[in-house]
């Protein structure tokens, strides 16, 4: 009989408790910030009708959709009628079309769910991964982009990132440049796919990719020079000069960018800073998905392959389902890459890294079971996370178990303690053991945990919940 592998499928993972705690910590902060900005939660099915997804992401995206074969009598046909969702944006567009009469005029939603892509797994890149999205439906105002950039900046700052940059560009600016370079509109999508690979293959690779896609060499030279340019601090004058003469669409795109950048700078809501240090106009930013129509955004941090997230305006996508265009803009944070970066940088607070238990209540030979249960209940009622050791092993073994779980405290209620109405609390970090009255045990542990949290915050240079 062949051996059955216990490994999960390539590009997927099992999440053990330590990893789950990190994921919940990050998702909790993301959820809290999104709700502070007025976004409401939404969930959609893991799979969609295949026609819902096909044709929404361009040729490159279509190749990465996980298709689900027909079942039952049609199983042998090899045809697919369903597909795992590729992202959270297209399902949102379907929801808006389906429930248009039940949603508010301006619908702001956040969604934290897994998506699937038949991609090649790599560091920080998986076939199954979570996205954390915000989207605002119903307004063309640049205030939407400004608020989303501020919200993303707040999330990253709350998580502890202090070196992130949000790269900004505009699809219509790119379209104006492509036209000026001599590229026909029918080739714009091909050129954008090549430009979107800049981080992976570099300028030389982009030039080769453009040639493979039939882009004229002289036009490719213009594009490669463009993406390598450094606009400096005076972005808008540089951009206007590069795009002159501006047609109507190019002028509108330029003004839209100017409104976004100006509002961020004047309001002091430029993410993570009072100066324009976090937002950077990036000439080469393309964002490969074909549904973007306006501003496009992407988060970058040093020493990380790829971005922490991205998004942009997509005013035509919902119209594919509704029959009329509805303005929309969104941003998606990649949970997996955030976790990779935070783990490599040791950014998680002590309580998250430590474990899910604050104190272990030990078992004592021949002691009534209700004694351990009542002590654990009292500790839990005070807000502590408590585990009862289930076997009356030697105390050394119970201490060793608690230490292996990174539990900071152990409660011992032996014969002497029961007679005195007390509990011995051992701090496994310092080795100190203290006898306290049973009804004061919870307060004693809570105070010690609070002191540890303060010490951690001081050591890290910030006040971080431990």
N, C-alpha and C positions, 0 to 999 in steps of 0.2 A: 504494500500500500504506500503510495507516494506521501512524502512528508508535506503537510500543509504549512505554508509560511505564516508566521504570526505578525509579520510586518504589515502596517497599513499600506494601501496603494501608494505608488510614487506620487509625490506632490501633495499628500495629505498627512495628517499627524494625529496621534492620540495626545490628549492634554491631561497630564497628571495634576494632582492638587496644587503643587507649587506654581505651575504654569497658569492654571485656572485663576488663582488669586491675582496674579499679575494682570491677566486679561480683564478680570472684573474691576480691578482698580482703575485701569485706563478707561474702560468703557463707562465707569461711573463718573469720572471727571468729564468725559466727552458729553455724556447725557446731561449732566448738570449745566454745563456751559451752553449747550444748545437750547435747553429749556429757558435759560435766563434771557436768551435772545428771542423768545417767543415761538420756537419751533415745537410742533406737536408730534407724538410718536405715530409711526405707521409700520405695519408688517404686511408682506405679500407672500404668496406661495413660493416654495423653492423651485418649482418648475412652471413654465408657461407654455402656451400653445406655440409651436415652432414658428408660425408665421408672425407672431408677436415680436420675436427677436431678430429673425433673419432680415437683412437689408437695413439695419439701423446702425451698424458699427463700421461699415465699409468692408471691403474684401478681406482685409487682414483680420478684422474682428470676426467675420463669419466663419473663418477657418478654426477659430478657437472655441466655438460654441459646442458644448457637450450635448449631443442629440440622444433622445430616448426612443428606441425602436418601438414600433407598434406591438401590441400584445395579443394574446389569445389566438384566434383563427388567422390573424394577419401577421403573426410572429415571423413567419418564414419569408415575408415580402422584402425584408431588409429596409423598409421605409420607416421614416421617423415622423411622428406627429407632435411630440413634446420635446422640450429642451430645458436643461438646467439654466437658471437665470445667469446671464453674463455680467450684469451689473444691477444696480438698484434704480437707475434712472429711467430706463425703458419701462419696467413694471410700474413706476410712478406715473409715467405718461398714460399708460393704460388705465390706471386707477382714476386719474383726473377725468379722462374721457368717460369712464363708466359711471362715476358718481358726481358728474358736473353739477347736478342740481342740489346735491347735499353738502357740497363743500363751500366754504366762505369765498368771497370775491378774491381775497388775497390769501392763498393757502400756503402755509409754511410748515413743512414736515421734516422730521429727522427719522432716520431708519438705520438700525445697526443689525445686520444680518449677513450670513455667508453668501458668497457667489462662487461660481465655478468657471474655470477656463482651461481648455485643453492646451496649456502652454508647456514649455520645457521647464521643469523645476530647476531652481538655482537658489543661491543664498538670498533669503528674504523674498523669494518668489515661489508661490505655491499654486497648485491647481484648485485647491479649495481654500478660501480665505474670507475674512470678514471685511466688509466696508462699513464706514460710519459716515453717512451722508446727511447733508442739509440741502434743501431745495426750497426756493420761493417761487410760487406760481402766480401770475396775474399782473405783473408790473414790469415796465421797461426802464424804470428809474434806475440810475446808477447807484442810488442809495442801497439797492439790493446787493450789489457787488461790494460796496463799502462795508456793509454790515457783515457779510459773510467773511470777508478778509479779516475783520476785527474779531469775529467769533473764532475763526481758526487760530489767529494769533493768541487769543485768550486760552484756548485749549493747550497749545504747545507751551505757553508760559507756565500754566498751572502744572503741567507735567514735568517741568523743570528744564526744558530746552532753552538755551540762551544764545544759540548760534544759528538759528534757522533763518532762511531767506524765502520770501514768497515771490516767485518769478511771475511777471505779468506781461501779457501780449494781447493781441486782438486779431481775430480771424480776418476781419475786413482790412486791417492794415496789411496782413500777410497777402491777402488777395490783391490789394493795390500794388504791392511790391512784385508779386508774380506777374501781373499784367505788364507792369513797367519793364520787367526783365524780358518780356517777349514770349511768355508762356501763355498758351491758349487756355481759356476757362475750362475746357474739357480735360486739360491736364493738371488742373490745380490740385485735385484730390491726390493724384499720384505724387506730385511734388511735396505735398504736406506729409504724406506717409514717410517719404525719404527724410524730410527735415526732422520728423519726430524721433528718428533713430540717432540723432546727434550724440546724445549721452552714451550710447552703446558703441557707436562705430567711428565717432569723431568726424571732423570736417572732410578729411580725405575719403572716408567711407561714404559720407553723404554724397560727395561728388560722384563716386562710382555708382552709388544707388540711383542717383538722378539719371546717369547715362543709361543704366539698365532699363529705366522706366521711360526712355525715349525723350528725355529733356535735352534740348540743345546745349552744347558745351558752353557757349557764351552766356546763356541764361544761367547755367549752373555756376559759372564764375561769379555772376552778380549775387546769387543766393549765398554762396559760400562766403563771399566777402561780407555780406550783410550779417550773417549769423556770427561772424567773428568780430564784428565791430563792438567797440566800447563807447556807448553814448555819453558816458560821464554823468556829472550831476545835472546838467541842463538837457534833460531827456527830450522835452517837448520841442524846443527849437531845433535840436538835432533831427528829430523825427520828421518835423515839417519839411526841413531842408531835403532830407532823403527821399521824401515822397512827392515833392513838387514835380509837375503840377498835380494837384489833388482833384480827382473827380468827386462827384457828390457822395458816393459811398465811402471813399477814403476820407473826405472831410468830416463826415458823420462819425467815423471810427476814431479819428484824431480827437474830435471834441469829446467823445465818450471817454476815452482814456484820460483826457485832461480833467474832466469832471471827477473821475474816480480818484486820481492821484491828488488833485487839489482838495477834495473833501477829506481824504485821509490825513493829509498834512495839516490842514487848517483846524481840524477837529481834535487833533492830538490822539486819534485812535489808530494811528499807524501801528500795526501789531508789535507789542513788546517794547515800544520805544516812543519817545516824544518827537523823534526826528525821523526823516525818511531814510532809515537804515535797513528796515526789514523788507520793504517793497522794492523790487528791482525790475525795471523794464528789461526784458530779455528778447532781443531780436530773433533768436533762433528757436524760441518756444513755439511749438506747433500743436501739441496735443493731437494724437492720431485719430481720435474718434470723429466720424464724419458729420455728426449732428451739431457741432458747435457753430454758432453764428456770430458771436461777439467777443467780449473779453474772455480770455483764457488764463488760468492761474495754475501754479504748481509750487509745492513746498519742497525745498532742498535743504539738507544739512550736510556738513562735511563728512567725508569718509563713509558714505552710504551709497551703495549702487542703486540708482533709481531715486524716486521721490517718496516723500511721506504721504503725498496725496495731491489731488489736483481737481480742476473743474472748470466751469465756464458757463457762458450763456448759450442757451439752445432754444431759440424762439420758434422753431419750426417743427420740433419733434412731436409735440402733443397733437399737432394738426394731422399727423399721419393716422391717428386714431379717431380724432374728433371731426375732421373735415374742415376745420378752421384753425388758424394759428393762435396759440396762446403763449404769451411771453413767459420765459422760465429761465432760472439760473440756479446752479448748484455747485456744491463742493463736496468731494469725497476724500476722507482720511483713510489711509490704509493701516488697519490695526496691526497687521503682522509686522510691517516694517517699523512701526513705532515701537513695538515690543522688542524687536531685534536691536534697534538703536539704544533703547533704554537699558536693556540687559547688558550690552557690551560696555555701556558707560556707567553701570551700577547706579542707576537713577531711582530705583525703587525704595520707598521708605522702609524702615526696619520691620514694621508690623506685616507688610506685604511679603517681604523676603523671609521673615521668621517662620510664619506658619499660622494655622487657623485656631490654635489653642493657646490660651493664656496660662492655664494652670491644670495640672493633673491631680486628681484626688486619688490617693493610693488605697489599695486594698489591704486589710489587716486580717490575719488568720483568726477565724472563729468570731469575728465581729459581725453584728447584725447588718444585713445588706442595707437596711433602711438608713443607717447612719451615714454611709457614703452617699446615698441618694439624696438625703435631706441636706447634707453639706453642699453637694453639687448644685442642688436647686437654689439654695440661698446665694451661692456665688453667681449663678446665672441670672437670678432676679436682680442682681446689682449691675448687670451688663457685661459680666465676664464670659469668655468662651471657655467651656470646661469639658474635660474628658475624665471619665472614671476608668481607672485601670481595672480590668475585669477579673484578674486572677490574683490570689493571695501569695504572690511570689516574694522572694526576699527583697527588702527595700532597695538594695543596690541595683538589682535588676530593673526595678520599677523606675528608679532614677535614671538609669542608662537608657531606658525606653523613652522617657520624657526628653532627655537630652538629644536623642537621635531625631526627635520630632521638632527640635528647636523650641521647645516649650520653656519659658523662662522660670516658672514656679511650680513647685510640687507641695501639696497639702498632705500632712500626715496626722492622722487621728488615731493614735494607739491607745493602749489601756490607760497609761498615765494621763494622756490628754483628755480622754473621755471623763476620767475621774475628776479632773480639774476644770472641765468645761472649756478647754482650750484647743487650739490647733497649732501644730508646728508648720511654719511656712519656710520652705527652703528655696533660696534664690540660686538657681543652677548656674547663673552667670558669674556670681561672685563666690558661691559656696557658703554664703552666710545663711544661718538658720535662726529663725525668730519665733518665739512662742507668743501667740496673741489669743485673746478671748474669741470663742467661736463666732460670736455675733459681730466681731470687728475684723474678721479675716478678709472679707471682701474689700472693705475700705482700705485696709493695709496694702493689699495687692494693687488696687487701683492707684493709690498714691505712688507706689514704686514704679508702676508703668508710666504714670504721668511724668515723673522725674526723668525716666529714661527717654521719653519723647522729647522733653526739653533739651536734654543733653545732645540728642541726635540732631535737633534743629540747630543748636549752636555750633556743633562740629561741622555741619554741612554749610553753614553760613546763611541758612534760611530757616524759618519756622515751618517745619514740615510735620504733619500728623504722623505719629509713630504707630 
